[in-house]
Amino acid sequence: MFPIGTDAPQRRVPYMNIALIVANVIVYFLSHKGSPLFGMGLAPGWGRYMLHPRHIHVRQFITYQFLHEGFWHIFGNMLFLWVFGNNLNDKIGNFPYLLVYIAGGIVAGIGQVLTSHHPTLGASGSISAVTGLFFVLLPVTNIRVWLWFYLVEISSMYFILAELILNFAQQYWFKDNVAHWAHITGMFFGFLVGVLLLATGLVQRDHYDLLAMLQRWRRRRRYEALVTQGYNPFQNGGGAATTSYAPKAPKRQLPAAPSAVSPAISALRGEISELLRNHDVPTAARKYLELRGLDANQVLPAQGQLDVSNQLMHDRQYDDAAGAYETYLKYYVDGPQSEQVQLMLGLLYAHYQPQPQRAMELLRKVIPRLHDPAQKDMAQSELRRLEGSGTNNAP
């Protein structure tokens, strides 16, 4: 089973990840000079740069990361680094990515030294730190994997968890020559760094990072607990005898639901909720369109509404996506992602569903609220293009 890529788009060239791969390859050929390409073992004199638990030198905690025993060792490591490192390099930037890579290798080396007396070499500890960070920042990104003769996509969350479990299993039940504790330690280090970056705001949050997923899970559990205890979401005040569980009035009140909800609508809403809970967003988006066909005023909870809107946009159903985004802005104008929705809707109206006046209105509103310099520059550039096209003078 070999990972060969991801489905996450890249905005920038991952220069640091490419540089690390090149550095590893150069050191490999230098350290195997005079040996066959598929030979094993280091050339004379290079052994002192491995991590020797019985003869530790500080420099070894860095140098061991760039040494590899043989061709398949470096090929496998660089393949994993290419698959998982490119998107992370893009997301957190070049210098922070380098720090995570090197620091992860150092911590992985410490974990290996504390649990083994055997010399260690290879970039696996550093790459494990990269995968641990990937697990936190990009948990729902799909990994494209060659499985026997088939190309399949596996959620990165499940792929990395399987890798962690496999390392534990190999450490305790299958004795081999692999530094499994370096892998495990590196992965936990990357995980902790990711949580710290998100908690402190050093990395821009989004709907699909691990903390956001956990927050949505907690909200769903609280909501389910309220419903179990008698709260009726279709009645003002909760419709329950125990009013202590009734939610506070939102800033923007949703329209009151009719006293008798159509069984078809109730069934569809329940089906959509279950599909979203199981992360089957494409099917949920199709069911959402069925729901709107029955009642154009139907709106999902904020996160569900956003998820199906994004899916419709991804599927190039631009008219339906625009309607879903407009519904989000109508009922969740103060939502945590309203500025991202305004930006997306402005770009959609500018390019795919031409409504230049509405596009300019949205872009003018959202530009002061954007914090990402790249997004702000893009919005300003698009607004200038629309204004320069003479759209303001259109009847």
C-alpha positions as CSV (number, residue, x, y, z in Angstrom):
1,M,0.0,0.0,0.0
2,F,1.7,3.2,-1.2
3,P,0.4,6.8,-0.9
4,I,0.9,8.7,-4.1
5,G,-0.8,12.0,-3.4
6,T,-3.7,14.0,-1.9
7,D,-6.9,15.7,-3.1
8,A,-6.0,19.0,-1.3
9,P,-5.2,21.8,-3.7
10,Q,-2.0,23.7,-3.3
11,R,-1.8,27.5,-3.5
12,R,2.0,27.8,-3.5
13,V,5.0,25.9,-4.5
14,P,6.3,23.9,-1.4
15,Y,9.9,25.1,-1.7
16,M,11.0,23.9,1.7
17,N,9.7,20.4,1.3
18,I,11.3,20.1,-2.1
19,A,14.6,21.4,-0.6
20,L,14.5,18.8,2.1
21,I,13.8,16.0,-0.4
22,V,16.7,17.2,-2.5
23,A,19.0,17.4,0.6
24,N,18.1,13.8,1.6
25,V,18.8,12.5,-1.9
26,I,22.1,14.3,-2.2
27,V,23.3,13.0,1.2
28,Y,22.2,9.5,0.2
29,F,24.4,9.4,-2.9
30,L,27.3,11.1,-1.1
31,S,27.1,8.6,1.8
32,H,26.8,5.6,-0.6
33,K,29.6,6.6,-2.9
34,G,31.2,3.6,-4.5
35,S,28.3,1.4,-3.6
36,P,25.7,0.0,-6.0
37,L,22.5,1.9,-6.3
38,F,20.5,-0.8,-4.6
39,G,23.3,-1.6,-2.1
40,M,22.9,-1.5,1.6
41,G,24.9,0.2,4.2
42,L,26.9,3.5,4.4
43,A,30.2,4.2,2.9
44,P,33.2,4.3,5.3
45,G,33.3,7.3,7.6
46,W,29.6,8.1,7.4
47,G,28.7,5.8,10.3
48,R,29.7,8.5,12.9
49,Y,26.8,10.6,11.7
50,M,24.2,8.0,12.8
51,L,22.5,8.3,16.1
52,H,24.5,6.1,18.5
53,P,22.7,5.7,21.9
54,R,25.9,4.4,23.5
55,H,28.1,7.2,22.0
56,I,25.8,10.2,21.7
57,H,27.0,13.4,20.1
58,V,24.6,16.4,19.9
59,R,25.1,16.8,16.1
60,Q,23.9,13.2,15.6
61,F,20.3,14.2,16.5
62,I,20.3,16.2,13.2
63,T,22.7,14.3,11.0
64,Y,21.0,11.0,11.4
65,Q,17.8,12.4,9.9
66,F,19.5,12.7,6.5
67,L,21.1,9.3,6.3
68,H,19.5,6.2,4.8
69,E,20.5,2.5,4.7
70,G,19.5,1.7,1.1
71,F,17.6,2.7,-2.0
72,W,14.2,1.4,-0.8
73,H,14.7,3.1,2.6
74,I,15.1,6.5,1.1
75,F,12.5,5.9,-1.7
76,G,9.8,5.1,0.9
77,N,10.7,8.0,3.1
78,M,10.8,10.5,0.4
79,L,7.5,9.3,-1.1
80,F,5.8,9.8,2.3
81,L,7.5,13.2,2.7
82,W,6.3,14.3,-0.8
83,V,2.7,13.2,-0.2
84,F,2.3,14.6,3.3
85,G,4.8,17.5,3.3
86,N,3.7,19.5,0.3
87,N,0.2,20.5,1.7
88,L,1.7,21.2,5.1
89,N,4.5,23.4,3.7
90,D,1.8,25.3,1.7
91,K,-0.4,25.7,4.8
92,I,2.2,26.8,7.5
93,G,4.9,28.3,5.4
94,N,8.6,27.5,4.6
95,F,10.4,28.3,7.8
96,P,7.8,27.0,10.3
97,Y,7.7,23.8,8.2
98,L,11.5,23.4,8.4
99,L,11.3,23.9,12.2
100,V,8.7,21.2,12.6
101,Y,10.7,18.8,10.4
102,I,14.0,19.2,12.2
103,A,12.5,19.5,15.7
104,G,10.3,16.4,15.0
105,G,13.4,14.5,14.0
106,I,15.2,15.5,17.2
107,V,12.3,14.5,19.5
108,A,11.9,11.2,17.6
109,G,15.6,10.6,18.1
110,I,15.3,11.2,21.8
111,G,12.4,8.8,21.9
112,Q,14.5,6.1,20.2
113,V,17.5,6.7,22.4
114,L,15.4,6.2,25.5
115,T,14.0,2.9,24.3
116,S,16.8,1.3,22.3
117,H,20.6,0.8,22.3
118,H,20.8,0.2,18.5
119,P,22.2,2.9,16.1
120,T,19.5,4.7,14.2
121,L,19.4,6.5,10.9
122,G,16.7,7.8,8.5
123,A,14.2,10.6,8.1
124,S,11.2,8.5,9.3
125,G,11.1,10.3,12.7
126,S,10.9,13.7,11.0
127,I,8.3,12.5,8.5
128,S,6.3,11.0,11.4
129,A,6.2,14.4,12.9
130,V,4.9,15.8,9.6
131,T,2.2,13.2,9.5
132,G,1.2,13.9,13.1
133,L,0.8,17.6,12.2
134,F,-1.1,16.6,9.0
135,F,-3.5,14.7,11.2
136,V,-4.4,17.8,13.2
137,L,-4.5,20.4,10.4
138,L,-5.8,18.4,7.5
139,P,-7.7,15.4,8.9
140,V,-10.3,15.1,6.2
141,T,-8.0,15.4,3.3
142,N,-8.1,12.2,1.2
143,I,-4.9,10.3,0.5
144,R,-4.6,8.6,-2.9
145,V,-3.2,5.1,-2.3
146,W,-2.1,2.2,-4.6
147,L,-3.7,-0.9,-3.0
148,W,-2.6,-3.9,-5.0
149,F,-3.9,-3.1,-8.5
150,Y,-6.4,-0.4,-7.4
151,L,-6.2,3.3,-6.8
152,V,-8.3,4.2,-3.8
153,E,-8.8,7.3,-1.6
154,I,-8.5,7.0,2.2
155,S,-9.2,9.8,4.7
156,S,-5.9,11.0,6.1
157,M,-7.3,10.6,9.6
158,Y,-7.8,6.9,9.1
159,F,-4.6,6.4,7.2
160,I,-2.4,8.0,9.9
161,L,-4.2,6.2,12.7
162,A,-3.6,2.9,10.9
163,E,0.1,3.8,10.6
164,L,0.3,4.6,14.3
165,I,-1.4,1.3,15.3
166,L,0.8,-0.6,12.9
167,N,3.9,0.9,14.5
168,F,2.7,-0.1,18.0
169,A,1.9,-3.6,16.7
170,Q,5.3,-4.0,15.0
171,Q,7.1,-2.8,18.1
172,Y,5.5,-5.3,20.5
173,W,4.5,-8.3,18.3
174,F,6.9,-8.3,15.3
175,K,10.6,-7.8,16.0
176,D,12.3,-6.1,13.1
177,N,15.1,-3.6,12.5
178,V,12.8,-0.5,12.3
179,A,13.0,2.3,14.8
180,H,9.3,2.2,15.7
181,W,9.6,4.3,18.8
182,A,11.1,7.1,16.7
183,H,8.0,6.9,14.5
184,I,5.6,6.9,17.4
185,T,7.4,9.7,19.3
186,G,7.7,11.9,16.1
187,M,4.0,11.4,15.4
188,F,2.9,12.5,18.8
189,F,5.2,15.5,18.7
190,G,3.6,16.6,15.4
191,F,0.2,16.1,16.9
192,L,1.0,18.3,19.9
193,V,2.5,21.0,17.8
194,G,-0.6,21.0,15.6
195,V,-2.9,21.4,18.6
196,L,-0.7,24.2,19.9
197,L,-0.7,26.0,16.6
198,L,-4.4,25.9,16.3
199,A,-5.1,26.8,20.0
200,T,-2.8,29.8,19.8
201,G,-4.0,31.0,16.4
202,L,-0.6,30.8,14.9
203,V,-2.1,28.8,12.0
204,Q,-5.4,30.0,10.4
205,R,-8.3,27.9,11.5
206,D,-10.8,26.4,9.1
207,H,-13.9,24.1,9.3
208,Y,-11.9,21.0,8.6
209,D,-9.1,21.1,11.2
210,L,-9.2,18.6,14.1
211,L,-10.3,21.1,16.7
212,A,-13.1,22.4,14.5
213,M,-14.3,18.8,14.0
214,L,-14.2,18.2,17.8
215,Q,-16.1,21.4,18.5
216,R,-18.8,20.3,16.0
217,W,-18.9,16.9,17.6
218,R,-19.4,18.5,21.0
219,R,-22.2,20.8,19.7
220,R,-24.0,17.8,18.2
221,R,-23.8,15.8,21.4
222,R,-25.2,18.8,23.4
223,Y,-28.0,19.2,20.9
224,E,-28.8,15.5,21.0
225,A,-28.9,15.7,24.8
226,L,-31.3,18.7,24.7
227,V,-33.6,16.8,22.3
228,T,-33.4,13.7,24.5
229,Q,-34.5,15.8,27.5
230,G,-37.5,17.2,25.7
231,Y,-36.3,20.3,23.8
232,N,-38.3,20.7,20.5
233,P,-36.3,22.6,17.9
234,F,-39.5,23.5,16.0
235,Q,-41.2,25.3,18.9
236,N,-40.2,28.6,20.4
237,G,-39.1,28.1,24.0
238,G,-38.2,24.5,23.3
239,G,-41.6,23.0,23.9
240,A,-40.4,21.2,27.0
241,A,-41.5,21.3,30.6
242,T,-38.0,21.9,31.8
243,T,-37.3,25.3,30.4
244,S,-33.8,25.5,31.9
245,Y,-32.6,23.7,28.7
246,A,-34.2,26.1,26.3
247,P,-31.6,27.9,24.2
248,K,-31.1,31.6,24.4
249,A,-32.7,33.7,21.6
250,P,-30.2,34.0,18.7
251,K,-29.1,37.4,17.5
252,R,-31.0,36.8,14.2
253,Q,-34.2,34.9,14.7
254,L,-35.0,32.1,12.2
255,P,-38.5,32.1,10.7
256,A,-40.9,30.1,12.8
257,A,-41.5,26.6,11.5
258,P,-45.1,25.6,10.7
259,S,-47.0,23.8,13.4
260,A,-47.3,20.7,11.3
261,V,-44.1,19.7,9.6
262,S,-44.5,17.6,6.4
263,P,-43.4,14.0,7.1
264,A,-41.4,14.1,3.8
265,I,-39.5,17.2,5.0
266,S,-38.9,15.7,8.5
267,A,-37.6,12.5,6.9
268,L,-35.3,14.4,4.6
269,R,-33.9,16.6,7.3
270,G,-33.2,13.6,9.5
271,E,-31.5,11.8,6.6
272,I,-29.3,14.9,5.8
273,S,-28.3,15.2,9.4
274,E,-27.3,11.5,9.5
275,L,-25.3,11.8,6.2
276,L,-23.4,14.9,7.5
277,R,-22.7,13.1,10.8
278,N,-21.1,10.3,8.7
279,H,-19.2,12.8,6.5
280,D,-21.1,11.8,3.4
281,V,-21.4,15.4,2.2
282,P,-22.0,14.7,-1.5
283,T,-25.1,12.6,-0.8
284,A,-26.2,15.2,1.8
285,A,-25.9,17.9,-0.8
286,R,-28.2,16.0,-3.2
287,K,-30.7,15.4,-0.5
288,Y,-30.6,19.1,0.4
289,L,-31.6,20.0,-3.2
290,E,-34.6,17.5,-2.8
291,L,-35.4,19.3,0.5
292,R,-35.4,22.7,-1.2
293,G,-37.6,21.3,-3.9
294,L,-40.2,20.5,-1.3
295,D,-39.8,23.8,0.5
296,A,-37.6,26.6,-0.7
297,N,-37.5,28.2,2.8
298,Q,-35.7,25.2,4.3
299,V,-32.4,25.9,6.0
300,L,-29.9,23.5,7.7
301,P,-27.9,24.2,10.9
302,A,-25.0,26.6,10.1
303,Q,-22.3,24.1,9.7
304,G,-24.5,21.7,7.6
305,Q,-25.6,24.6,5.4
306,L,-22.0,25.6,4.8
307,D,-20.9,22.0,4.1
308,V,-23.6,21.4,1.5
309,S,-22.9,24.8,-0.1
310,N,-19.2,24.0,-0.4
311,Q,-20.0,20.6,-1.9
312,L,-22.3,22.1,-4.5
313,M,-19.6,24.6,-5.4
314,H,-17.1,21.7,-5.7
315,D,-19.5,19.8,-8.0
316,R,-19.8,22.9,-10.2
317,Q,-23.5,23.3,-9.5
318,Y,-23.0,27.0,-9.4
319,D,-26.7,28.1,-9.4
320,D,-27.5,25.7,-6.5
321,A,-24.3,26.7,-4.7
322,A,-25.2,30.4,-5.0
323,G,-28.6,29.8,-3.6
324,A,-27.2,27.7,-0.7
325,Y,-24.6,30.4,0.2
326,E,-27.3,33.1,0.0
327,T,-29.4,31.1,2.4
328,Y,-26.5,30.8,4.8
329,L,-25.9,34.6,4.7
330,K,-29.6,35.2,5.2
331,Y,-29.9,33.2,8.4
332,Y,-26.3,33.2,9.7
333,V,-25.2,36.7,8.9
334,D,-23.1,36.8,12.1
335,G,-21.8,33.3,11.7
336,P,-18.1,32.5,12.3
337,Q,-17.6,31.8,8.6
338,S,-19.8,34.5,7.1
339,E,-16.8,36.5,5.7
340,Q,-15.5,33.3,3.9
341,V,-19.0,32.7,2.5
342,Q,-19.2,36.4,1.3
343,L,-15.9,36.0,-0.4
344,M,-16.8,32.7,-2.1
345,L,-20.1,34.0,-3.2
346,G,-18.6,37.2,-4.6
347,L,-16.1,35.2,-6.6
348,L,-18.9,32.9,-7.8
349,Y,-21.0,35.8,-9.0
350,A,-18.0,37.4,-10.6
351,H,-17.0,34.3,-12.7
352,Y,-19.4,31.4,-12.8
353,Q,-22.9,32.9,-12.2
354,P,-22.4,36.4,-13.6
355,Q,-24.1,39.0,-11.3
356,P,-21.4,41.7,-11.2
357,Q,-23.4,44.1,-9.1
358,R,-24.0,41.5,-6.4
359,A,-20.4,40.4,-6.7
360,M,-19.1,44.0,-6.0
361,E,-21.6,44.4,-3.2
362,L,-20.3,41.3,-1.4
363,L,-16.6,42.0,-2.1
364,R,-16.9,45.6,-0.7
365,K,-18.5,44.3,2.4
366,V,-16.0,41.5,3.0
367,I,-12.7,43.1,2.3
368,P,-12.4,45.0,5.6
369,R,-13.2,41.7,7.5
370,L,-10.6,39.5,5.8
371,H,-7.4,38.8,7.8
372,D,-5.6,36.6,5.3
373,P,-3.4,38.9,3.2
374,A,-3.7,36.5,0.2
375,Q,-7.5,36.5,0.4
376,K,-7.7,40.2,0.8
377,D,-5.4,40.8,-2.2
378,M,-7.5,38.4,-4.3
379,A,-10.8,40.2,-3.3
380,Q,-9.3,43.6,-4.0
381,S,-8.0,42.6,-7.3
382,E,-11.3,41.1,-8.3
383,L,-13.2,44.2,-7.2
384,R,-10.9,46.5,-9.2
385,R,-11.4,44.3,-12.2
386,L,-15.2,44.5,-11.9
387,E,-15.1,48.2,-11.3
388,G,-12.7,48.8,-14.2
389,S,-15.0,46.9,-16.6
390,G,-17.6,49.6,-16.3
391,T,-20.1,47.4,-14.4
392,N,-21.1,50.4,-12.2
393,N,-22.6,52.1,-15.2
394,A,-24.7,49.1,-16.2
395,P,-28.5,49.7,-16.1
